[in-house]
Amino acid sequence: MLTVDRVNEVLKTLIDPNTGKDLLATKSARNVRVDGGAVSLDVELGYPAASQIEPLRARVVEALKAAGAASVNANVTMKIVAHTVQRGLKVMPNVKNIVAVASGKGGVGKSTVAVNIALALAAEGAQVGMLDADIYGPSQPTMLGISGQPSSTDGNTMEPMENYGIQVSSIGFLVDAEQPMIWRGPMVTQALQQLLMQTNWKNLDYLVVDMPPGTGDIQLTLAQQVPVTGAVIVTTPQDIALIDAKKGLKMFEKVGVPILGIVENMAIHVCSKCGHAEHIFGEGGAAKMASQYGVAVLGSLPLDIRIREQADSGRPTVVAAPDSDITNAYKAIARKVAVKIAEKSKDMSLKIPTIKVQHT
């Protein structure tokens, strides 16, 4: 006859492939109840996992039936909560987690990676926003196929633009596409703060920030003033890109922003005509960098003409080819980002009541 202890023993053998840990170690399994041969339990995942829920539920049911359960009711859900940010900053009340996607230099495909990560998180069931922080060269309106200007109901704040299930804010919605932004650093920083704080984000689980390239005063100021849950560094395997990517990584470390991992973009090119594979920008650079700084490689992405064509057409890969190998790579990276965040300490600042002392 099954007991709760026996059920827990079985759950210890079930490894969540996304976390690499068993369901008890992650405290995902809870409310275990045994009534004769009937077993019921809840499994709560801390990351968006719409595509993972049914396979995981089936594994739980199969394992417990193999252990002797006559029937199993496994309720698998996901719950995304806010996690801690830099010391001295507070989590935004309507944005649970902010993920900065950054690179030390331009031209490594950071914006394309950022938008596909955002779309992949949304595809897995999360409420997602995209903040285009590249004031000088906003590209998200084009990549997401959004035109027009945001509306405002009070004259002080604006509604996010939306497409493909994500909320978007960008300076690109507010200026002419051909108008150069000839602004100095303080103006750029102020503009970004306004885009972040004066957009009426609607209960976001994740806000993905497409950071400007580089590690200058603007980037450092943003990293210090925006409450960031974690950062993703995008690089190519090329030595010159890795040099700048390391600077970006060190910048976030300096201001207390955890590095969630490194994405190696343009890692390999496979010829669409003959199938020959070639490491055009070198090989293994991200792995060496990750080993040097003790961070994870979240994934590698190919140099593929379809990625460029789809982003330029306003339908990024995750939307244009949802069942493709490249989309699966983006989704795997997005899940790893979400799992890394779920493993961080939870933010309790919004739950702690304020104590006021009054003289009566």
Short mmCIF file of the C-alpha atoms (twelve columns), coordinates in Angstrom:
data_MODEL
# 
_entry.id   MODEL 
# 
loop_
_atom_site.group_PDB 
_atom_site.id 
_atom_site.type_symbol 
_atom_site.label_atom_id 
_atom_site.label_alt_id 
_atom_site.label_comp_id 
_atom_site.label_asym_id 
_atom_site.label_seq_id 
_atom_site.Cartn_x 
_atom_site.Cartn_y 
_atom_site.Cartn_z 
_atom_site.pdbx_PDB_model_num 
ATOM 1   C CA . MET A 1   0.000  0.000  0.000   1 
ATOM 2   C CA . LEU A 2   1.336  3.406  -0.938  1 
ATOM 3   C CA . THR A 3   2.144  6.001  1.700   1 
ATOM 4   C CA . VAL A 4   3.056  9.678  1.429   1 
ATOM 5   C CA . ASP A 5   6.673  8.776  2.222   1 
ATOM 6   C CA . ARG A 6   6.729  6.237  -0.591  1 
ATOM 7   C CA . VAL A 7   5.246  8.784  -3.013  1 
ATOM 8   C CA . ASN A 8   7.957  11.263 -2.006  1 
ATOM 9   C CA . GLU A 9   10.610 8.619  -2.661  1 
ATOM 10  C CA . VAL A 10  9.249  8.200  -6.179  1 
ATOM 11  C CA . LEU A 11  9.164  11.962 -6.720  1 
ATOM 12  C CA . LYS A 12  12.848 12.142 -5.777  1 
ATOM 13  C CA . THR A 13  13.620 10.003 -8.816  1 
ATOM 14  C CA . LEU A 14  11.767 12.283 -11.225 1 
ATOM 15  C CA . ILE A 15  14.191 14.849 -12.652 1 
ATOM 16  C CA . ASP A 16  12.800 17.987 -14.251 1 
ATOM 17  C CA . PRO A 17  14.849 18.153 -17.477 1 
ATOM 18  C CA . ASN A 18  14.726 21.945 -17.424 1 
ATOM 19  C CA . THR A 19  16.176 22.377 -13.927 1 
ATOM 20  C CA . GLY A 20  18.215 19.171 -13.735 1 
ATOM 21  C CA . LYS A 21  16.818 18.608 -10.222 1 
ATOM 22  C CA . ASP A 22  14.165 16.307 -8.807  1 
ATOM 23  C CA . LEU A 23  10.668 17.522 -8.003  1 
ATOM 24  C CA . LEU A 24  11.234 17.458 -4.245  1 
ATOM 25  C CA . ALA A 25  14.587 19.254 -4.314  1 
ATOM 26  C CA . THR A 26  13.007 22.164 -6.186  1 
ATOM 27  C CA . LYS A 27  9.944  22.080 -3.900  1 
ATOM 28  C CA . SER A 28  7.820  21.800 -7.031  1 
ATOM 29  C CA . ALA A 29  5.828  18.820 -5.719  1 
ATOM 30  C CA . ARG A 30  3.445  19.703 -2.919  1 
ATOM 31  C CA . ASN A 31  0.110  18.775 -1.323  1 
ATOM 32  C CA . VAL A 32  0.724  15.034 -1.677  1 
ATOM 33  C CA . ARG A 33  -2.334 13.052 -0.577  1 
ATOM 34  C CA . VAL A 34  -2.834 9.298  -0.484  1 
ATOM 35  C CA . ASP A 35  -6.278 7.743  -0.087  1 
ATOM 36  C CA . GLY A 36  -6.032 4.000  -0.412  1 
ATOM 37  C CA . GLY A 37  -4.671 3.464  -3.913  1 
ATOM 38  C CA . ALA A 38  -5.549 6.971  -5.089  1 
ATOM 39  C CA . VAL A 39  -2.742 9.541  -5.147  1 
ATOM 40  C CA . SER A 40  -3.156 13.262 -5.780  1 
ATOM 41  C CA . LEU A 41  -0.568 16.014 -5.791  1 
ATOM 42  C CA . ASP A 42  0.258  19.420 -7.182  1 
ATOM 43  C CA . VAL A 43  3.403  20.217 -9.157  1 
ATOM 44  C CA . GLU A 44  4.123  23.928 -9.425  1 
ATOM 45  C CA . LEU A 45  6.829  25.070 -11.850 1 
ATOM 46  C CA . GLY A 46  8.491  28.438 -11.338 1 
ATOM 47  C CA . TYR A 47  9.047  29.111 -15.022 1 
ATOM 48  C CA . PRO A 48  6.822  29.333 -18.126 1 
ATOM 49  C CA . ALA A 49  6.362  25.793 -19.386 1 
ATOM 50  C CA . ALA A 50  3.222  25.422 -21.465 1 
ATOM 51  C CA . SER A 51  4.902  22.836 -23.694 1 
ATOM 52  C CA . GLN A 52  6.385  20.985 -20.733 1 
ATOM 53  C CA . ILE A 53  3.325  20.541 -18.523 1 
ATOM 54  C CA . GLU A 54  1.709  17.532 -20.199 1 
ATOM 55  C CA . PRO A 55  4.942  15.522 -20.684 1 
ATOM 56  C CA . LEU A 56  5.874  16.115 -17.034 1 
ATOM 57  C CA . ARG A 57  2.386  15.199 -15.818 1 
ATOM 58  C CA . ALA A 58  2.518  11.975 -17.839 1 
ATOM 59  C CA . ARG A 59  5.893  11.062 -16.284 1 
ATOM 60  C CA . VAL A 60  4.556  11.644 -12.761 1 
ATOM 61  C CA . VAL A 61  1.464  9.529  -13.404 1 
ATOM 62  C CA . GLU A 62  3.483  6.722  -15.015 1 
ATOM 63  C CA . ALA A 63  6.054  6.610  -12.195 1 
ATOM 64  C CA . LEU A 64  3.465  6.565  -9.417  1 
ATOM 65  C CA . LYS A 65  1.346  3.905  -11.128 1 
ATOM 66  C CA . ALA A 66  4.474  1.799  -11.548 1 
ATOM 67  C CA . ALA A 67  4.981  2.175  -7.782  1 
ATOM 68  C CA . GLY A 68  1.515  0.784  -7.087  1 
ATOM 69  C CA . ALA A 69  -0.945 3.678  -7.334  1 
ATOM 70  C CA . ALA A 70  -4.353 2.673  -8.670  1 
ATOM 71  C CA . SER A 71  -5.052 6.218  -9.857  1 
ATOM 72  C CA . VAL A 72  -3.067 9.438  -9.956  1 
ATOM 73  C CA . ASN A 73  -4.359 12.997 -10.142 1 
ATOM 74  C CA . ALA A 74  -1.311 15.184 -10.868 1 
ATOM 75  C CA . ASN A 75  -2.120 18.868 -11.256 1 
ATOM 76  C CA . VAL A 76  0.850  20.529 -12.972 1 
ATOM 77  C CA . THR A 77  0.818  24.327 -13.108 1 
ATOM 78  C CA . MET A 78  3.271  27.200 -13.400 1 
ATOM 79  C CA . LYS A 79  3.611  30.255 -11.193 1 
ATOM 80  C CA . ILE A 80  6.060  33.040 -11.992 1 
ATOM 81  C CA . VAL A 81  6.970  35.390 -9.141  1 
ATOM 82  C CA . ALA A 82  9.173  38.452 -8.723  1 
ATOM 83  C CA . HIS A 83  12.812 37.951 -7.766  1 
ATOM 84  C CA . THR A 84  15.414 40.177 -6.173  1 
ATOM 85  C CA . VAL A 85  17.165 43.004 -8.019  1 
ATOM 86  C CA . GLN A 86  20.196 45.212 -7.325  1 
ATOM 87  C CA . ARG A 87  20.620 46.500 -3.799  1 
ATOM 88  C CA . GLY A 88  18.918 49.850 -3.328  1 
ATOM 89  C CA . LEU A 89  16.356 49.345 -6.112  1 
ATOM 90  C CA . LYS A 90  12.789 48.084 -5.876  1 
ATOM 91  C CA . VAL A 91  10.939 45.706 -8.175  1 
ATOM 92  C CA . MET A 92  8.334  47.500 -10.257 1 
ATOM 93  C CA . PRO A 93  4.827  46.655 -9.017  1 
ATOM 94  C CA . ASN A 94  3.546  45.716 -12.505 1 
ATOM 95  C CA . VAL A 95  6.733  44.003 -13.767 1 
ATOM 96  C CA . LYS A 96  7.908  40.912 -11.897 1 
ATOM 97  C CA . ASN A 97  11.267 40.336 -13.593 1 
ATOM 98  C CA . ILE A 98  13.410 42.476 -15.889 1 
ATOM 99  C CA . VAL A 99  15.891 40.671 -18.132 1 
ATOM 100 C CA . ALA A 100 18.588 42.797 -19.783 1 
ATOM 101 C CA . VAL A 101 19.901 41.407 -23.071 1 
ATOM 102 C CA . ALA A 102 23.247 43.056 -23.723 1 
ATOM 103 C CA . SER A 103 26.408 42.893 -25.790 1 
ATOM 104 C CA . GLY A 104 29.706 44.682 -25.498 1 
ATOM 105 C CA . LYS A 105 29.552 45.716 -29.148 1 
ATOM 106 C CA . GLY A 106 27.107 46.055 -32.001 1 
ATOM 107 C CA . GLY A 107 26.658 43.642 -34.870 1 
ATOM 108 C CA . VAL A 108 26.405 40.396 -32.895 1 
ATOM 109 C CA . GLY A 109 22.632 39.979 -33.328 1 
ATOM 110 C CA . LYS A 110 21.635 41.071 -29.827 1 
ATOM 111 C CA . SER A 111 18.291 42.595 -30.845 1 
ATOM 112 C CA . THR A 112 17.302 39.512 -32.838 1 
ATOM 113 C CA . VAL A 113 18.168 37.258 -29.903 1 
ATOM 114 C CA . ALA A 114 16.267 39.536 -27.498 1 
ATOM 115 C CA . VAL A 115 13.042 39.585 -29.509 1 
ATOM 116 C CA . ASN A 116 13.062 35.823 -30.071 1 
ATOM 117 C CA . ILE A 117 13.680 35.172 -26.357 1 
ATOM 118 C CA . ALA A 118 10.719 37.430 -25.539 1 
ATOM 119 C CA . LEU A 119 8.479  35.649 -28.059 1 
ATOM 120 C CA . ALA A 120 9.636  32.237 -26.814 1 
ATOM 121 C CA . LEU A 121 8.753  33.125 -23.208 1 
ATOM 122 C CA . ALA A 122 5.325  34.279 -24.377 1 
ATOM 123 C CA . ALA A 123 4.849  31.074 -26.386 1 
ATOM 124 C CA . GLU A 124 5.412  29.123 -23.158 1 
ATOM 125 C CA . GLY A 125 2.592  30.994 -21.430 1 
ATOM 126 C CA . ALA A 126 4.241  34.019 -19.776 1 
ATOM 127 C CA . GLN A 127 3.072  37.626 -19.872 1 
ATOM 128 C CA . VAL A 128 5.969  39.338 -21.642 1 
ATOM 129 C CA . GLY A 129 7.019  42.867 -22.529 1 
ATOM 130 C CA . MET A 130 9.819  44.187 -24.728 1 
ATOM 131 C CA . LEU A 131 11.570 47.466 -23.926 1 
ATOM 132 C CA . ASP A 132 13.665 48.721 -26.833 1 
ATOM 133 C CA . ALA A 133 16.416 50.549 -24.925 1 
ATOM 134 C CA . ASP A 134 18.525 51.257 -27.998 1 
ATOM 135 C CA . ILE A 135 17.559 54.926 -28.283 1 
ATOM 136 C CA . TYR A 136 20.004 55.690 -31.105 1 
ATOM 137 C CA . GLY A 137 19.039 52.681 -33.226 1 
ATOM 138 C CA . PRO A 138 15.633 51.261 -32.264 1 
ATOM 139 C CA . SER A 139 14.948 48.080 -34.221 1 
ATOM 140 C CA . GLN A 140 12.115 46.364 -32.350 1 
ATOM 141 C CA . PRO A 141 9.267  48.185 -34.165 1 
ATOM 142 C CA . THR A 142 10.567 46.777 -37.469 1 
ATOM 143 C CA . MET A 143 11.288 43.308 -36.100 1 
ATOM 144 C CA . LEU A 144 7.866  43.051 -34.471 1 
ATOM 145 C CA . GLY A 145 5.992  44.522 -37.419 1 
ATOM 146 C CA . ILE A 146 4.490  47.374 -35.394 1 
ATOM 147 C CA . SER A 147 3.796  50.863 -36.742 1 
ATOM 148 C CA . GLY A 148 1.938  53.896 -35.451 1 
ATOM 149 C CA . GLN A 149 2.145  55.725 -32.162 1 
ATOM 150 C CA . PRO A 150 1.103  54.629 -28.652 1 
ATOM 151 C CA . SER A 151 -2.061 56.082 -27.149 1 
ATOM 152 C CA . SER A 152 -2.325 57.945 -23.854 1 
ATOM 153 C CA . THR A 153 -5.383 58.300 -21.683 1 
ATOM 154 C CA . ASP A 154 -3.964 60.829 -19.212 1 
ATOM 155 C CA . GLY A 155 -1.323 62.733 -21.173 1 
ATOM 156 C CA . ASN A 156 1.427  61.515 -18.840 1 
ATOM 157 C CA . THR A 157 1.667  57.784 -19.479 1 
ATOM 158 C CA . MET A 158 1.295  55.683 -22.621 1 
ATOM 159 C CA . GLU A 159 -0.141 52.308 -23.471 1 
ATOM 160 C CA . PRO A 160 2.300  49.711 -24.774 1 
ATOM 161 C CA . MET A 161 2.030  48.722 -28.408 1 
ATOM 162 C CA . GLU A 162 1.263  45.026 -28.902 1 
ATOM 163 C CA . ASN A 163 1.870  42.275 -31.415 1 
ATOM 164 C CA . TYR A 164 2.364  38.500 -31.308 1 
ATOM 165 C CA . GLY A 165 1.163  38.481 -27.692 1 
ATOM 166 C CA . ILE A 166 3.840  40.759 -26.231 1 
ATOM 167 C CA . GLN A 167 3.746  44.377 -25.046 1 
ATOM 168 C CA . VAL A 168 6.313  46.727 -26.588 1 
ATOM 169 C CA . SER A 169 7.709  50.187 -25.868 1 
ATOM 170 C CA . SER A 170 10.301 51.914 -28.055 1 
ATOM 171 C CA . ILE A 171 11.486 55.400 -28.932 1 
ATOM 172 C CA . GLY A 172 10.934 54.199 -32.485 1 
ATOM 173 C CA . PHE A 173 7.180  54.670 -31.984 1 
ATOM 174 C CA . LEU A 174 7.646  58.322 -31.030 1 
ATOM 175 C CA . VAL A 175 10.014 59.655 -33.700 1 
ATOM 176 C CA . ASP A 176 10.228 59.478 -37.477 1 
ATOM 177 C CA . ALA A 177 12.094 56.395 -38.692 1 
ATOM 178 C CA . GLU A 178 14.652 58.533 -40.546 1 
ATOM 179 C CA . GLN A 179 15.155 61.059 -37.743 1 
ATOM 180 C CA . PRO A 180 18.591 60.710 -36.098 1 
ATOM 181 C CA . MET A 181 18.648 60.873 -32.285 1 
ATOM 182 C CA . ILE A 182 21.351 63.496 -31.750 1 
ATOM 183 C CA . TRP A 183 21.172 63.348 -27.955 1 
ATOM 184 C CA . ARG A 184 23.817 63.376 -25.274 1 
ATOM 185 C CA . GLY A 185 23.993 60.728 -22.563 1 
ATOM 186 C CA . PRO A 186 21.779 62.387 -19.907 1 
ATOM 187 C CA . MET A 187 18.950 62.895 -22.419 1 
ATOM 188 C CA . VAL A 188 19.166 59.287 -23.554 1 
ATOM 189 C CA . THR A 189 19.098 58.033 -19.964 1 
ATOM 190 C CA . GLN A 190 16.076 60.200 -19.186 1 
ATOM 191 C CA . ALA A 191 14.273 59.006 -22.305 1 
ATOM 192 C CA . LEU A 192 14.826 55.382 -21.354 1 
ATOM 193 C CA . GLN A 193 13.604 55.957 -17.810 1 
ATOM 194 C CA . GLN A 194 10.444 57.493 -19.238 1 
ATOM 195 C CA . LEU A 195 9.899  54.585 -21.614 1 
ATOM 196 C CA . LEU A 196 10.273 52.170 -18.698 1 
ATOM 197 C CA . MET A 197 8.339  53.996 -15.997 1 
ATOM 198 C CA . GLN A 198 5.694  55.808 -18.041 1 
ATOM 199 C CA . THR A 199 4.552  52.827 -20.094 1 
ATOM 200 C CA . ASN A 200 1.467  51.166 -18.596 1 
ATOM 201 C CA . TRP A 201 2.857  47.633 -18.556 1 
ATOM 202 C CA . LYS A 202 0.103  45.125 -17.803 1 
ATOM 203 C CA . ASN A 203 1.125  42.572 -15.155 1 
ATOM 204 C CA . LEU A 204 4.295  41.346 -16.835 1 
ATOM 205 C CA . ASP A 205 6.073  38.184 -15.747 1 
ATOM 206 C CA . TYR A 206 9.120  39.254 -17.754 1 
ATOM 207 C CA . LEU A 207 10.207 42.498 -19.348 1 
ATOM 208 C CA . VAL A 208 13.001 41.846 -21.833 1 
ATOM 209 C CA . VAL A 209 15.209 44.917 -22.313 1 
ATOM 210 C CA . ASP A 210 17.085 45.170 -25.591 1 
ATOM 211 C CA . MET A 211 20.073 47.131 -24.258 1 
ATOM 212 C CA . PRO A 212 22.152 49.533 -26.371 1 
ATOM 213 C CA . PRO A 213 25.475 48.033 -27.481 1 
ATOM 214 C CA . GLY A 214 28.619 48.986 -25.595 1 
ATOM 215 C CA . THR A 215 29.634 49.609 -21.983 1 
ATOM 216 C CA . GLY A 216 29.809 53.384 -21.757 1 
ATOM 217 C CA . ASP A 217 28.229 55.851 -19.357 1 
ATOM 218 C CA . ILE A 218 24.720 55.319 -20.737 1 
ATOM 219 C CA . GLN A 219 24.810 51.548 -20.283 1 
ATOM 220 C CA . LEU A 220 26.327 51.797 -16.805 1 
ATOM 221 C CA . THR A 221 23.737 54.347 -15.709 1 
ATOM 222 C CA . LEU A 222 20.901 52.165 -17.003 1 
ATOM 223 C CA . ALA A 223 22.301 49.111 -15.228 1 
ATOM 224 C CA . GLN A 224 22.420 51.119 -11.996 1 
ATOM 225 C CA . GLN A 225 18.958 52.704 -12.230 1 
ATOM 226 C CA . VAL A 226 16.778 49.981 -13.763 1 
ATOM 227 C CA . PRO A 227 15.781 47.155 -11.348 1 
ATOM 228 C CA . VAL A 228 17.202 44.193 -13.272 1 
ATOM 229 C CA . THR A 229 16.649 40.580 -12.235 1 
ATOM 230 C CA . GLY A 230 19.446 39.266 -14.435 1 
ATOM 231 C CA . ALA A 231 21.405 39.851 -17.628 1 
ATOM 232 C CA . VAL A 232 22.003 37.780 -20.749 1 
ATOM 233 C CA . ILE A 233 25.209 38.454 -22.686 1 
ATOM 234 C CA . VAL A 234 25.114 37.923 -26.461 1 
ATOM 235 C CA . THR A 235 28.341 37.362 -28.353 1 
ATOM 236 C CA . THR A 236 29.743 35.638 -31.401 1 
ATOM 237 C CA . PRO A 237 32.644 33.171 -31.105 1 
ATOM 238 C CA . GLN A 238 34.945 35.767 -32.673 1 
ATOM 239 C CA . ASP A 239 37.809 36.920 -30.410 1 
ATOM 240 C CA . ILE A 240 37.123 40.611 -30.985 1 
ATOM 241 C CA . ALA A 241 33.467 40.178 -29.984 1 
ATOM 242 C CA . LEU A 242 34.412 38.167 -26.902 1 
ATOM 243 C CA . ILE A 243 36.738 40.927 -25.704 1 
ATOM 244 C CA . ASP A 244 33.829 43.381 -25.653 1 
ATOM 245 C CA . ALA A 245 31.362 40.819 -24.308 1 
ATOM 246 C CA . LYS A 246 33.623 40.329 -21.288 1 
ATOM 247 C CA . LYS A 247 33.468 44.067 -20.644 1 
ATOM 248 C CA . GLY A 248 29.670 43.909 -20.704 1 
ATOM 249 C CA . LEU A 249 29.692 41.003 -18.275 1 
ATOM 250 C CA . LYS A 250 32.013 42.838 -15.878 1 
ATOM 251 C CA . MET A 251 29.828 45.950 -16.044 1 
ATOM 252 C CA . PHE A 252 26.787 44.046 -14.783 1 
ATOM 253 C CA . GLU A 253 28.841 42.333 -12.095 1 
ATOM 254 C CA . LYS A 254 30.069 45.727 -10.909 1 
ATOM 255 C CA . VAL A 255 26.517 46.965 -10.266 1 
ATOM 256 C CA . GLY A 256 25.305 43.716 -8.698  1 
ATOM 257 C CA . VAL A 257 23.243 42.338 -11.583 1 
ATOM 258 C CA . PRO A 258 23.490 38.525 -11.820 1 
ATOM 259 C CA . ILE A 259 24.632 37.106 -15.151 1 
ATOM 260 C CA . LEU A 260 22.049 34.530 -16.246 1 
ATOM 261 C CA . GLY A 261 24.325 33.240 -18.982 1 
ATOM 262 C CA . ILE A 262 25.862 33.717 -22.408 1 
ATOM 263 C CA . VAL A 263 24.226 33.189 -25.796 1 
ATOM 264 C CA . GLU A 264 26.631 32.384 -28.618 1 
ATOM 265 C CA . ASN A 265 25.107 33.771 -31.797 1 
ATOM 266 C CA . MET A 266 26.250 32.995 -35.353 1 
ATOM 267 C CA . ALA A 267 28.086 29.962 -33.958 1 
ATOM 268 C CA . ILE A 268 27.993 27.929 -37.160 1 
ATOM 269 C CA . HIS A 269 26.905 28.382 -40.755 1 
ATOM 270 C CA . VAL A 270 25.409 25.547 -42.775 1 
ATOM 271 C CA . CYS A 271 25.346 26.208 -46.502 1 
ATOM 272 C CA . SER A 272 21.766 26.125 -47.782 1 
ATOM 273 C CA . LYS A 273 22.997 24.744 -51.134 1 
ATOM 274 C CA . CYS A 274 25.465 21.992 -50.252 1 
ATOM 275 C CA . GLY A 275 25.025 21.501 -46.481 1 
ATOM 276 C CA . HIS A 276 28.671 22.240 -45.669 1 
ATOM 277 C CA . ALA A 277 29.033 23.428 -42.032 1 
ATOM 278 C CA . GLU A 278 31.623 26.037 -41.199 1 
ATOM 279 C CA . HIS A 279 32.516 28.029 -38.064 1 
ATOM 280 C CA . ILE A 280 32.918 31.363 -39.816 1 
ATOM 281 C CA . PHE A 281 33.539 33.383 -36.635 1 
ATOM 282 C CA . GLY A 282 35.589 30.766 -34.795 1 
ATOM 283 C CA . GLU A 283 34.613 27.997 -32.412 1 
ATOM 284 C CA . GLY A 284 34.221 27.505 -28.676 1 
ATOM 285 C CA . GLY A 285 34.653 31.153 -27.692 1 
ATOM 286 C CA . ALA A 286 31.544 31.358 -25.503 1 
ATOM 287 C CA . ALA A 287 32.458 28.128 -23.682 1 
ATOM 288 C CA . LYS A 288 35.895 29.514 -22.831 1 
ATOM 289 C CA . MET A 289 34.412 32.782 -21.628 1 
ATOM 290 C CA . ALA A 290 31.804 30.952 -19.556 1 
ATOM 291 C CA . SER A 291 34.458 28.801 -17.938 1 
ATOM 292 C CA . GLN A 292 36.611 31.844 -17.200 1 
ATOM 293 C CA . TYR A 293 33.824 33.732 -15.432 1 
ATOM 294 C CA . GLY A 294 31.874 30.838 -13.943 1 
ATOM 295 C CA . VAL A 295 28.659 31.423 -15.881 1 
ATOM 296 C CA . ALA A 296 26.520 29.201 -18.106 1 
ATOM 297 C CA . VAL A 297 26.297 28.998 -21.886 1 
ATOM 298 C CA . LEU A 298 22.560 29.222 -22.460 1 
ATOM 299 C CA . GLY A 299 22.792 28.025 -26.039 1 
ATOM 300 C CA . SER A 300 24.273 28.479 -29.489 1 
ATOM 301 C CA . LEU A 301 22.476 29.798 -32.545 1 
ATOM 302 C CA . PRO A 302 23.395 29.411 -36.222 1 
ATOM 303 C CA . LEU A 303 24.258 32.044 -38.782 1 
ATOM 304 C CA . ASP A 304 21.199 31.457 -40.949 1 
ATOM 305 C CA . ILE A 305 19.727 33.637 -43.655 1 
ATOM 306 C CA . ARG A 306 16.193 32.785 -42.513 1 
ATOM 307 C CA . ILE A 307 16.724 34.434 -39.128 1 
ATOM 308 C CA . ARG A 308 17.687 37.692 -40.840 1 
ATOM 309 C CA . GLU A 309 14.907 37.526 -43.427 1 
ATOM 310 C CA . GLN A 310 12.236 36.778 -40.840 1 
ATOM 311 C CA . ALA A 311 13.333 39.564 -38.470 1 
ATOM 312 C CA . ASP A 312 13.523 42.083 -41.334 1 
ATOM 313 C CA . SER A 313 10.009 41.136 -42.455 1 
ATOM 314 C CA . GLY A 314 8.504  41.800 -39.020 1 
ATOM 315 C CA . ARG A 315 7.931  38.119 -38.223 1 
ATOM 316 C CA . PRO A 316 10.816 36.837 -36.073 1 
ATOM 317 C CA . THR A 317 11.712 33.166 -36.271 1 
ATOM 318 C CA . VAL A 318 9.716  32.054 -33.208 1 
ATOM 319 C CA . VAL A 319 6.579  33.443 -34.903 1 
ATOM 320 C CA . ALA A 320 7.420  32.706 -38.544 1 
ATOM 321 C CA . ALA A 321 8.628  29.126 -38.046 1 
ATOM 322 C CA . PRO A 322 7.274  27.930 -34.672 1 
ATOM 323 C CA . ASP A 323 8.166  24.271 -35.251 1 
ATOM 324 C CA . SER A 324 11.654 24.791 -36.696 1 
ATOM 325 C CA . ASP A 325 14.930 23.668 -35.161 1 
ATOM 326 C CA . ILE A 326 15.988 27.307 -34.769 1 
ATOM 327 C CA . THR A 327 12.805 28.148 -32.851 1 
ATOM 328 C CA . ASN A 328 13.387 25.136 -30.618 1 
ATOM 329 C CA . ALA A 329 16.872 26.519 -29.910 1 
ATOM 330 C CA . TYR A 330 15.417 29.914 -28.979 1 
ATOM 331 C CA . LYS A 331 12.806 28.253 -26.744 1 
ATOM 332 C CA . ALA A 332 15.475 26.164 -25.007 1 
ATOM 333 C CA . ILE A 333 17.487 29.342 -24.331 1 
ATOM 334 C CA . ALA A 334 14.387 31.157 -23.043 1 
ATOM 335 C CA . ARG A 335 13.550 28.273 -20.683 1 
ATOM 336 C CA . LYS A 336 17.098 28.286 -19.323 1 
ATOM 337 C CA . VAL A 337 16.814 32.033 -18.706 1 
ATOM 338 C CA . ALA A 338 13.518 31.535 -16.877 1 
ATOM 339 C CA . VAL A 339 14.875 28.630 -14.815 1 
ATOM 340 C CA . LYS A 340 17.940 30.671 -13.818 1 
ATOM 341 C CA . ILE A 341 15.591 33.421 -12.631 1 
ATOM 342 C CA . ALA A 342 13.348 30.945 -10.777 1 
ATOM 343 C CA . GLU A 343 16.384 29.722 -8.834  1 
ATOM 344 C CA . LYS A 344 17.093 33.231 -7.523  1 
ATOM 345 C CA . SER A 345 15.791 34.565 -4.207  1 
ATOM 346 C CA . LYS A 346 12.205 35.755 -4.344  1 
ATOM 347 C CA . ASP A 347 11.466 39.432 -3.851  1 
ATOM 348 C CA . MET A 348 9.327  39.955 -0.754  1 
ATOM 349 C CA . SER A 349 9.318  43.763 -0.675  1 
ATOM 350 C CA . LEU A 350 5.771  44.062 -2.012  1 
ATOM 351 C CA . LYS A 351 4.483  41.579 0.562   1 
ATOM 352 C CA . ILE A 352 6.063  43.112 3.651   1 
ATOM 353 C CA . PRO A 353 3.607  45.559 5.263   1 
ATOM 354 C CA . THR A 354 4.729  49.086 6.079   1 
ATOM 355 C CA . ILE A 355 4.633  49.798 9.812   1 
ATOM 356 C CA . LYS A 356 3.634  53.335 10.732  1 
ATOM 357 C CA . VAL A 357 4.040  54.696 14.257  1 
ATOM 358 C CA . GLN A 358 1.541  57.383 15.141  1 
ATOM 359 C CA . HIS A 359 1.208  59.445 18.276  1 
ATOM 360 C CA . THR A 360 -2.333 59.230 19.647  1 
# 
